[in-house]
Amino acid sequence: MLNQFSRTELLLGKEAMDILENSRVAVFGVGGVGGYAVEALVRSGVGQIDLIDDDKVCLTNLNRQIIATRKTIGQYKVDVMKERILDINPDAVVNVHKCFYLPETRDEFDFTTYSYVVDAVDTVTAKIELVMQSQEAGVPIISSMGAGNKLNPAEFEVADIYKTSVCPLAKVMRRELKKRNVRKLKVVYSKEKPVRPIEDMAISCRSNCICPPDAKHKCTERRDIPGSNAFVPSVAGLIIASEVIKDLTGEAIARCREQDT
């Protein structure tokens, strides 16, 4: 029967679409990378999605985040993303968690209920904890490395964390995961050397923070304010979504191709 996912089914097959409909993917971080990952997952037919983020839409998000518009400024990102998901697929199940994932909040999440975990958060502490919890639960996870201060989306690659290079965040993650005896981690990273942002306080959030007044985390708390754009984080997010879909449906797609031949 013709439906909103029919064009995808022409490529993946019915079995794969059933797998996606019954999958539950948790996306930690609904910003420039995570927002586009969610968008592609929903449009691909993933039936249940958990959104984890305690941030609100800010004016400076409009240059790169799919949920950021003039109308959504000041709203929780997870609430805006949930509304968008249900506009795309009213049958989707969306679980919203308005919190910042840290070791202190890990007990709020049961990783064994997830089919896949997407790490699109910014902090090393949170990323490491997500990896540890996912691997303990036996759930596949893919992590986004640094997307800030980059200009060339063609430099992104999918690799194991121990085969990465150039990316400063990946370097830190390699060191910290090695200490914890983590042997592998699928990541999306860029080989592009980060660009140094222009040092102009007139356009920097460092001294001109315009986050919503009741925002829990403000730009002034960050050590660095990275530059970004519309085309680098979005590509990272779409690559992540494609890897999730591939990993969830790979065997089903292979069987579909065998039947065609």
Secondary structure, 3 states (H helix, E strand, C coil): CCCCCHHHHHHHCHHHHHHHHCCEEEEECCCHHHHHHHHHHHHHCCCEEEEECCCECCHHHCCCCCCCCCCCCCCEHHHHHHHHHHHHCCCCEEEEECCCCCHHHHHHCCHHHCCEEEECCCCHHHHHHHHHHHHHHCCCEEEECCCCCCCCHHHEEEEEHHHCCCCHHHHHHHHHHHHCCCCCCEEEEECCCCCCCCCCHHHCCCCCCCCCCCCCCCHHHCCCCCCCCCCHHHHHHHHHHHHHHHHHHHHHHHHHHHHHC
